[in-house]
Amino acid sequence: MRKKAILVLMVAVVSMIGGLTSCKGAEPVTSYKIGAIVAQAGNYTGLGLQSLEGIQVIVDEINDGGGINGIPVELVVSDDKSEATEAALAAKKLIEVDKVHVLVAGTVTTVSMSIVPVGNEAEIPTVILSGTALLDDQLGDWVFRPMGEEANYSTMILNYLSQDLGISKYATLIENSGYGQGGKVYLPQLSPDYNLTIVEEQYFDPGATDVAPQLTNIKNSEAQAIFIWGSSPTAAVAVKQAREMGILLPIMATPAQLSPNIIESFGEYYEIEPALIAVTAKIDIWQQLPDSDPDKAMCREFAELCQVEYGHPPAMWSLLGANMIQFIEDGLKRANADPANLEAARSKIRDAFETTENLNILVGVYTMSPEDHFGAVREKMVLVTFKDGKMVYLP
């Protein structure tokens, strides 16, 4: 009986302590929580990990500088596994369980777009990495896309084909993805302005390991050049296979094909004459920019941050990840929201994003409005080629 009484007493004490603990309540929220969704597995792992590097280095810089109006930033990272469904599930967890103030998706268009309905339904400010402006009217009230626009940077390639190479006919090899959809739509629209005609259209799936049949069709066409449009490593595989097949037409490429891991694997094929021509951000060749370039100092600062933090220069997707956090940082400063009041903070941050004005950050200059959640005023892109193992700026 005595043992039983002692046991009852112990249970009562434990219950009382538990009650006191629950009465104390949760720890107060003293930071701005950013939920980052990036690929750490699957076809887009390389891009996702680069994006995360850029995200992390700017978050570290913010916190080293005292935070946002004295409030630190907490980064909560989730893996989308290169899949749209996984990205949506990750977003829901970050919103409902981790109670983040802002969502950021840093992989590719198809994956990022899957969290758009999630962000709008939960009414949480969301910043996505999307490579196509075709979807800007689908962003809703809570989602923002401070990125480059393919309709703008593709004209740099088209102008080069027409003016520098004197070409009038070319073929397209386009990825079957949300990003690829931009090439499918914009290239036929814009080509006539440069006296160019698309004489062959071919498509490939992300993750495909063989595009020889598509390249054979292009080889047998009247094409004088090839524009490869994709965000997966398959686009680089296409360059390799084209050269192995003896196709020596000029080849143009989009920014994703210039990531360090892809260049390491396929760079020797990029240099085969005529060397690959691609469009990319100024950060990739900032040392080659003239001192008069208004973006050179900003590129240098970011490149040096990445070199110190990671021991290597930033890649294109690192830049894009960093750009999104810079956009978020500006909004958080102007919102000056109480992080402890989650619902009100999310609303204030969203409103601040929507009133962004002439924000000069790594990828471009942005002005947002209720009607425009893309807001690009000026982009910072250049053309490059390859020689002697190096990326070379084409002024």
Long-range contacts (C-beta under 8 A, 24 or more apart in sequence): 28-340, 29-99, 29-339, 29-340, 29-342, 30-71, 30-72, 30-339, 30-340, 31-67, 31-71, 31-72, 31-73, 31-74, 31-339, 32-67, 32-68, 32-71, 32-72, 32-73, 32-74, 32-101, 32-102, 32-332, 32-339, 32-345, 33-73, 33-74, 33-75, 33-76, 33-98, 33-99, 33-100, 33-101, 33-102, 33-339, 34-59, 34-73, 34-74, 34-75, 34-76, 34-100, 34-101, 34-102, 34-103, 34-104, 34-325, 34-328, 35-76, 35-78, 35-91, 35-94, 35-95, 35-98, 35-100, 35-102, 35-103, 35-104, 36-75, 36-76, 36-77, 36-78, 36-104, 36-106, 37-78, 37-79, 37-80, 37-87, 37-90, 37-91, 37-94, 37-103, 37-104, 37-105, 37-106, 37-107, 37-115, 38-77, 38-78, 38-79, 38-80, 38-105, 38-106, 38-107, 38-321, 39-79, 39-80, 39-81, 39-82, 39-107, 39-108, 39-111, 40-79, 40-81, 41-79, 41-81, 41-82, 42-81, 42-82, 42-83, 43-82, 43-206, 43-207, 43-232, 43-233, 44-82, 44-107, 44-108, 44-111, 44-206, 44-231, 44-232, 45-82, 46-233, 46-259, 46-261, 46-262, 46-317, 47-107, 47-108, 47-231, 47-256, 47-259, 47-317, 48-79, 48-80, 48-82, 48-106, 48-107, 48-317, 50-259, 50-260, 50-314, 50-315, 50-316, 50-317, 50-318, 50-321, 51-106, 51-107, 51-129, 51-317, 51-318, 51-320, 51-321, 52-77, 52-106, 52-321, 53-306, 53-309, 53-310, 53-314, 53-315, 53-318, 53-321, 54-106, 54-306, 54-314, 54-317, 54-318, 54-319, 54-320, 54-321, 54-322, 54-323, 54-325, 55-104, 55-106, 55-321, 55-322, 55-324, 55-325, 56-309, 57-302, 57-305, 57-306, 57-309, 57-310, 57-318, 57-322, 58-321, 58-322, 58-325, 58-326, 58-329, 59-325, 60-309, 61-305, 62-325, 62-329, 68-329, 68-332, 68-333, 69-332, 69-333, 69-336, 71-339, 73-332, 76-100, 80-105, 80-107, 80-111, 82-107, 82-111, 83-111, 84-110, 84-111, 84-113, 84-114, 85-114, 87-111, 87-112, 87-114, 87-115, 88-114, 88-115, 88-117, 88-118, 90-115, 91-115, 91-118, 91-119, 91-126, 92-118, 92-122, 95-122, 95-124, 96-122, 99-342, 100-124, 101-125, 101-337, 101-339, 101-342, 101-345, 101-346, 101-349, 102-126, 102-127, 102-328, 102-332, 102-346, 102-349, 103-127, 104-128, 104-324, 104-325, 104-328, 105-129, 106-317, 106-320, 106-321, 106-324, 108-177, 108-178, 108-179, 108-231, 108-232, 108-256, 109-135, 109-177, 109-178, 109-179, 109-231, 110-177, 110-178, 110-179, 113-138, 113-178, 116-140, 116-143, 119-143, 123-346, 123-347, 123-350, 124-346, 125-331, 125-346, 125-349, 125-350, 125-353, 127-324, 127-327, 127-328, 127-353, 129-320, 129-321, 129-324, 130-178, 130-179, 131-178, 131-179, 131-182, 131-231, 131-254, 132-178, 132-179, 132-181, 132-182, 133-182, 133-374, 134-181, 134-182, 134-185, 135-178, 136-372, 136-373, 136-374, 139-373, 139-374, 141-350, 142-350, 143-373, 144-327, 144-353, 144-354, 144-368, 144-373, 144-374, 144-375, 145-373, 145-374, 146-323, 146-324, 146-327, 146-356, 146-359, 146-361, 146-363, 146-364, 146-366, 146-374, 146-375, 146-376, 147-320, 147-323, 147-363, 147-374, 147-376, 148-281, 148-363, 148-364, 148-376, 148-379, 148-381, 149-374, 149-376, 149-379, 150-179, 150-182, 150-183, 150-186, 150-254, 151-182, 151-186, 151-190, 152-376, 152-379, 152-381, 153-255, 153-279, 153-379, 153-381, 154-183, 154-186, 154-187, 154-190, 154-279, 155-190, 155-193, 155-194, 156-279, 156-381, 156-382, 156-383, 157-227, 157-252, 157-277, 157-279, 157-383, 158-187, 158-190, 158-191, 158-193, 158-194, 158-196, 159-194, 160-252, 160-277, 160-383, 160-394, 161-194, 161-196, 161-225, 161-227, 161-250, 161-252, 162-194, 162-195, 162-196, 163-194, 165-224, 165-225, 165-250, 167-196, 167-224, 167-225, 167-250, 168-195, 168-196, 168-197, 168-224, 169-196, 169-197, 169-198, 169-199, 169-222, 169-223, 169-224, 170-196, 170-197, 170-198, 170-199, 170-223, 170-224, 170-225, 170-226, 170-227, 171-198, 171-199, 171-200, 171-201, 171-202, 171-218, 171-221, 171-223, 171-225, 171-226, 171-227, 172-198, 172-200, 172-201, 172-202, 172-226, 172-227, 172-229, 173-202, 173-203, 173-204, 173-211, 173-214, 173-215, 173-218, 173-226, 173-227, 173-228, 173-229, 173-230, 173-235, 173-238, 174-201, 174-202, 174-203, 174-204, 174-228, 174-229, 174-230, 175-203, 175-204, 175-205, 175-206, 175-229, 175-230, 175-231, 175-232, 175-234, 175-235, 176-203, 176-204, 176-205, 176-206, 177-206, 177-230, 177-231, 177-232, 179-229, 179-230, 179-231, 180-229, 180-230, 180-231, 182-229, 183-227, 183-229, 183-254, 187-227, 187-229, 199-223, 204-230, 204-234, 204-235, 204-238, 205-234, 206-230, 206-231, 206-232, 206-234, 207-232, 207-234, 208-234, 208-237, 209-234, 209-237, 210-237, 210-241, 211-237, 211-238, 211-241, 212-241, 212-245, 214-238, 215-241, 215-242, 215-245, 215-247, 216-245, 218-247, 218-249, 219-245, 219-247, 223-249, 224-249, 224-250, 225-249, 225-250, 225-251, 225-252, 226-250, 226-251, 226-252, 227-251, 227-252, 227-253, 228-252, 228-253, 228-254, 228-257, 229-254, 230-254, 230-256, 230-257, 231-256, 232-256, 233-262, 233-265, 236-262, 236-265, 236-266, 237-266, 239-266, 239-269, 239-270, 239-276, 240-266, 240-269, 243-269, 243-272, 244-269, 248-272, 248-273, 248-274, 249-274, 250-274, 250-277, 251-276, 251-277, 252-276, 252-277, 252-278, 253-277, 253-278, 253-279, 254-278, 254-279, 255-279, 255-280, 255-281, 255-316, 256-316, 256-317, 258-284, 258-315, 258-316, 258-384, 258-391, 259-315, 259-316, 259-317, 260-312, 260-313, 260-315, 263-391, 267-386, 267-389, 270-386, 271-386, 271-387, 271-388, 271-389, 275-385, 275-386, 275-387, 276-385, 276-386, 277-383, 277-384, 277-385, 277-394, 278-383, 278-384, 278-385, 279-381, 279-382, 279-383, 279-384, 280-316, 280-381, 280-382, 280-384, 280-391, 281-316, 281-319, 281-362, 281-363, 281-380, 281-381, 281-382, 282-380, 282-381, 282-382, 283-314, 283-316, 283-319, 283-362, 284-315, 284-316, 284-382, 284-384, 284-391, 285-382, 285-384, 285-391, 285-392, 285-393, 288-392, 288-393, 289-393, 295-380, 298-360, 298-362, 299-362, 302-362, 319-362, 319-363, 320-363, 322-362, 323-361, 323-362, 323-363, 323-364, 326-359, 326-361, 326-362, 327-353, 327-356, 327-359, 327-361, 327-366, 328-353, 330-356, 330-359, 330-361, 331-356
